[in-house]
């Protein structure tokens, strides 16, 4: 049928849970936490103009009962899986702090 056509430049798959567990397992504040109980959510913040290959996302998570809700901003290359931590935040008594030990 005539009309606009959709072209897919890249197709990628990202396991946010695996990425978070890897990040957290390397941080002293999370050693000993039961990461199988990790409760998380994520949102896309932005994607670059290069066909959407690189994206910035924010993931918020908690690991009951010991660790308060925490978040991390990540820049992820969706094609090769590399990532960079852009910043961390932690909820603190109704506010947000950056003390992540």
N, CA, C and O of each residue as an XYZ file, in Angstrom:
404
protein
N       0.830     -1.200      0.000
C       0.000      0.000      0.000
C       0.870      1.257      0.000
O       1.918      1.281      0.645
N       0.453      2.284     -0.705
C       1.206      3.534     -0.720
C       1.145      4.228      0.640
O       0.223      4.006      1.425
N       2.138      5.064      0.901
C       2.167      5.797      2.161
C       3.531      5.741      2.795
O       4.456      5.135      2.254
N       3.659      6.378      3.952
C       4.960      6.404      4.623
C       5.392      5.006      5.068
O       4.570      4.163      5.427
N       6.681      4.794      5.031
C       7.241      3.510      5.453
C       8.187      3.750      6.618
O       8.844      4.788      6.708
N       8.239      2.796      7.477
C       9.105      2.862      8.641
C      10.393      2.106      8.350
O      10.362      0.956      7.911
N      11.518      2.753      8.595
C      12.815      2.100      8.440
C      13.441      1.959      9.824
O      13.489      2.926     10.584
N      13.911      0.785     10.150
C      14.545      0.532     11.440
C      16.054      0.603     11.241
O      16.629     -0.219     10.527
N      16.701      1.596     11.879
C      18.149      1.772     11.742
C      18.913      0.774     12.602
O      19.892      0.180     12.149
N      18.469      0.591     13.835
C      19.129     -0.319     14.769
C      18.063     -1.021     15.596
O      17.011     -0.453     15.888
N      18.345     -2.239     15.963
C      17.491     -2.939     16.905
C      18.398     -3.459     18.005
O      19.389     -4.139     17.740
N      18.046     -3.131     19.256
C      18.918     -3.491     20.373
C      18.090     -4.050     21.521
O      16.879     -3.843     21.596
N      18.760     -4.749     22.398
C      18.128     -5.386     23.542
C      18.971     -5.062     24.763
O      20.184     -5.272     24.733
N      18.383     -4.564     25.822
C      19.123     -4.194     27.022
C      18.474     -4.836     28.239
O      17.287     -4.632     28.493
N      19.241     -5.605     28.987
C      18.771     -6.206     30.241
C      19.118     -5.245     31.371
O      20.215     -5.324     31.923
N      18.217     -4.348     31.724
C      18.482     -3.362     32.762
C      18.747     -4.040     34.096
O      19.607     -3.585     34.850
N      18.038     -5.108     34.407
C      18.252     -5.801     35.677
C      19.665     -6.361     35.779
O      20.284     -6.268     36.839
N      20.185     -6.936     34.711
C      21.542     -7.489     34.708
C      22.561     -6.358     34.837
O      23.539     -6.486     35.574
N      22.340     -5.262     34.130
C      23.225     -4.105     34.216
C      23.279     -3.562     35.643
O      24.361     -3.286     36.160
N      22.120     -3.409     36.280
C      22.078     -2.898     37.655
C      22.746     -3.844     38.640
O      23.505     -3.401     39.502
N      22.478     -5.126     38.529
C      23.099     -6.081     39.449
C      24.623     -6.050     39.317
O      25.333     -6.153     40.317
N      25.124     -5.909     38.098
C      26.564     -5.802     37.890
C      27.141     -4.553     38.528
O      28.177     -4.615     39.189
N      26.476     -3.410     38.333
C      26.933     -2.157     38.941
C      26.938     -2.258     40.461
O      27.919     -1.898     41.112
N      25.848     -2.744     41.016
C      25.703     -2.781     42.467
C      26.655     -3.783     43.124
O      27.136     -3.541     44.231
N      26.925     -4.884     42.465
C      27.805     -5.886     43.064
C      29.230     -5.364     43.223
O      30.000     -5.916     44.009
N      29.594     -4.309     42.490
C      30.933     -3.740     42.585
C      31.014     -2.550     43.542
O      32.086     -1.962     43.688
N      29.921     -2.183     44.194
C      29.914     -1.032     45.095
C      29.887     -1.505     46.544
O      29.104     -2.382     46.908
N      30.752     -0.915     47.366
C      30.899     -1.324     48.770
C      29.587     -1.230     49.541
O      29.293     -2.103     50.357
N      28.790     -0.184     49.299
C      27.545      0.018     50.043
C      26.538     -1.105     49.791
O      25.623     -1.294     50.592
N      26.687     -1.845     48.706
C      25.721     -2.888     48.350
C      26.260     -4.294     48.574
O      25.539     -5.266     48.349
N      27.499     -4.426     49.007
C      28.039     -5.766     49.248
C      27.236     -6.442     50.342
O      26.963     -5.838     51.380
N      26.868     -7.655     50.124
C      26.087     -8.403     51.102
C      24.587     -8.250     50.918
O      23.818     -8.983     51.541
N      24.149     -7.318     50.081
C      22.709     -7.160     49.826
C      22.233     -8.322     48.955
O      22.971     -8.811     48.099
N      21.022     -8.745     49.177
C      20.443     -9.822     48.380
C      19.893     -9.224     47.088
O      18.739     -8.797     47.039
N      20.719     -9.194     46.043
C      20.342     -8.547     44.792
C      19.265     -9.316     44.032
O      18.743     -8.822     43.033
N      18.930    -10.513     44.490
C      17.808    -11.236     43.876
C      16.488    -10.553     44.212
O      15.491    -10.746     43.516
N      16.477     -9.753     45.280
C      15.266     -9.048     45.699
C      15.222     -7.619     45.174
O      14.404     -6.816     45.623
N      16.092     -7.300     44.233
C      16.175     -5.959     43.674
C      14.847     -5.571     43.011
O      14.349     -6.264     42.124
N      14.299     -4.461     43.462
C      13.052     -3.921     42.924
C      13.430     -2.647     42.170
O      13.925     -1.702     42.783
N      13.207     -2.599     40.853
C      13.677     -1.449     40.093
C      12.671     -0.998     39.032
O      11.758     -1.728     38.645
N      12.883      0.230     38.589
C      12.140      0.793     37.459
C      13.128      1.637     36.675
O      14.111      2.115     37.242
N      12.891      1.831     35.392
C      13.789      2.666     34.596
C      12.994      3.459     33.574
O      11.899      3.072     33.167
N      13.577      4.577     33.173
C      12.954      5.444     32.174
C      14.028      5.983     31.249
O      15.143      6.275     31.682
N      13.695      6.112     29.999
C      14.577      6.728     29.026
C      14.576      8.236     29.253
O      13.512      8.852     29.311
N      15.749      8.831     29.379
C      15.864     10.274     29.540
C      16.072     10.916     28.183
O      15.417     11.906     27.857
N      16.986     10.359     27.380
C      17.235     10.903     26.045
C      17.918      9.857     25.179
O      18.485      8.885     25.677
N      17.853     10.076     23.883
C      18.576      9.255     22.914
C      19.278     10.208     21.963
O      18.762     11.285     21.665
N      20.456      9.813     21.482
C      21.205     10.712     20.620
C      20.633     10.743     19.213
O      19.750      9.956     18.871
N      21.142     11.654     18.407
C      20.670     11.794     17.035
C      21.320     10.826     16.074
O      21.062     10.891     14.871
N      22.159      9.927     16.571
C      22.865      8.955     15.739
C      22.038      7.679     15.602
O      22.543      6.581     15.833
N      20.796      7.820     15.234
C      19.937      6.651     15.080
C      19.499      6.039     16.397
O      18.963      4.931     16.420
N      19.723      6.753     17.498
C      19.312      6.244     18.799
C      20.218      5.177     19.372
O      19.816      4.432     20.266
N      21.455      5.094     18.859
C      22.378      4.060     19.340
C      22.739      4.259     20.805
O      22.798      3.292     21.565
N      22.979      5.498     21.208
C      23.325      5.790     22.597
C      22.142      6.445     23.288
O      21.464      7.304     22.726
N      21.915      6.019     24.514
C      20.780      6.535     25.259
C      21.211      6.854     26.684
O      22.144      6.254     27.217
N      20.515      7.806     27.286
C      20.693      8.100     28.703
C      19.417      7.630     29.386
O      18.311      7.973     28.969
N      19.585      6.842     30.437
C      18.416      6.391     31.178
C      18.657      6.578     32.658
O      19.796      6.648     33.119
N      17.571      6.658     33.387
C      17.658      6.703     34.842
C      16.979      5.447     35.361
O      15.886      5.083     34.925
N      17.649      4.798     36.298
C      17.086      3.611     36.932
C      16.981      3.895     38.419
O      17.941      4.347     39.042
N      15.831      3.633     38.978
C      15.633      3.762     40.417
C      15.388      2.369     40.962
O      14.764      1.531     40.312
N      15.891      2.132     42.173
C      15.791      0.785     42.703
C      15.909      0.795     44.210
O      16.350      1.769     44.820
N      15.501     -0.322     44.790
C      15.683     -0.567     46.215
C      15.864     -2.061     46.386
O      15.456     -2.863     45.545
N      16.478     -2.408     47.487
C      16.727     -3.808     47.779
C      16.338     -4.011     49.235
O      17.179     -3.885     50.126
N      15.074     -4.324     49.483
C      14.581     -4.389     50.856
C      15.323     -5.447     51.662
O      15.788     -6.432     51.089
N      15.445     -5.273     52.948
C      14.937     -4.146     53.718
C      15.998     -3.093     54.026
O      15.664     -2.026     54.541
N      17.272     -3.365     53.724
C      18.351     -2.550     54.273
C      18.674     -1.260     53.517
O      19.064     -0.280     54.153
N      18.533     -1.217     52.227
C      19.034     -0.090     51.453
C      17.887      0.816     51.012
O      16.916      0.343     50.423
N      17.994      2.135     51.296
C      16.924      3.054     50.882
C      16.860      3.183     49.359
O      17.818      2.828     48.673
N      15.748      3.683     48.825
C      15.634      3.860     47.374
C      16.801      4.687     46.823
O      17.191      5.702     47.401
N      17.336      4.238     45.717
C      18.518      4.818     45.106
C      18.277      4.922     43.608
O      17.448      4.199     43.057
N      18.999      5.822     42.951
C      18.884      5.953     41.508
C      20.236      6.206     40.879
O      21.147      6.723     41.526
N      20.362      5.840     39.618
C      21.595      6.090     38.874
C      21.225      6.521     37.454
O      20.331      5.957     36.823
N      21.938      7.535     36.978
C      21.821      7.959     35.589
C      22.932      7.272     34.815
O      24.090      7.299     35.231
N      22.586      6.659     33.697
C      23.544      5.902     32.891
C      23.490      6.337     31.436
O      22.414      6.598     30.897
N      24.654      6.413     30.806
C      24.719      6.562     29.348
C      25.078      5.184     28.820
O      26.106      4.628     29.207
N      24.261      4.629     27.954
C      24.435      3.258     27.469
C      24.533      3.260     25.954
O      23.732      3.898     25.272
N      25.516      2.545     25.434
C      25.594      2.291     23.999
C      24.815      1.006     23.763
O      25.244     -0.070     24.180
N      23.698      1.115     23.111
C      22.801     -0.033     22.953
C      23.337     -1.102     22.003
O      22.857     -2.235     22.011
N      24.321     -0.751     21.192
C      24.843     -1.736     20.247
C      25.975     -2.585     20.833
O      26.072     -3.776     20.537
N      26.832     -1.978     21.663
C      27.932     -2.778     22.198
C      27.845     -3.004     23.709
O      28.693     -3.691     24.277
N      26.833     -2.435     24.365
C      26.597     -2.690     25.779
C      27.467     -1.909     26.744
O      27.337     -2.077     27.957
N      28.357     -1.053     26.237
C      29.174     -0.262     27.152
C      28.304      0.793     27.827
O      27.285      1.222     27.285
N      28.728      1.199     29.017
C      27.947      2.186     29.745
C      28.857      3.041     30.619
O      29.981      2.653     30.936
N      28.352      4.205     30.999
C      29.059      5.098     31.913
C      28.064      5.577     32.957
O      26.919      5.898     32.638
N      28.505      5.622     34.195
C      27.672      6.146     35.275
C      27.780      7.669     35.249
O      28.877      8.216     35.364
N      26.663      8.346     35.100
C      26.663      9.809     35.038
C      26.416     10.442     36.399
O      26.856     11.566     36.640
N      25.732      9.756     37.280
C      25.460     10.298     38.604
C      24.563      9.378     39.401
O      23.760      8.629     38.845
N      24.714      9.446     40.739
C      23.930      8.625     41.654
C      23.144      9.529     42.588
O      23.612     10.607     42.955
N      21.960      9.097     42.971
C      21.150      9.804     43.965
C      20.530      8.782     44.904
O      20.299      7.633     44.526
N      20.266      9.211     46.122
C      19.634      8.323     47.106
C      18.566      9.110     47.849
O      18.799     10.241     48.274
N      17.398      8.506     48.002
C      16.324      9.133     48.767
C      16.730      9.194     50.232
O      17.333      8.261     50.761
N      16.396     10.294     50.875
C      16.774     10.477     52.271
C      15.658     11.204     52.996
O      15.512     12.417     52.845
N      14.887     10.504     53.761
C      13.841     11.143     54.563
C      12.920     12.043     53.770
O      12.591     13.142     54.216
N      12.502     11.599     52.612
C      11.595     12.395     51.795
C      12.310     13.305     50.808
O      11.678     13.867     49.913
N      13.641     13.458     50.964
C      14.406     14.289     50.042
C      15.364     13.424     49.239
O      15.337     12.196     49.325
N      16.194     14.072     48.474
C      17.166     13.344     47.667
C      18.553     13.826     48.047
O      18.792     15.030     48.140
N      19.469     12.890     48.267
C      20.853     13.220     48.568
C      21.772     12.515     47.586
O      21.304     11.787     46.711
N      23.072     12.725     47.723
C      24.014     12.068     46.831
C      25.052     11.252     47.591
O      26.063     10.864     47.006
N      24.837     10.983     48.865
C      25.774     10.213     49.671
C      25.601      8.728     49.381
O      24.637      8.111     49.835
N      26.516      8.167     48.640
C      26.355      6.763     48.266
C      27.463      5.867     48.755
O      27.517      4.696     48.380
N      28.351      6.384     49.584
C      29.405      5.581     50.209
C      30.094      4.659     49.331
O      30.994      3.944     49.771
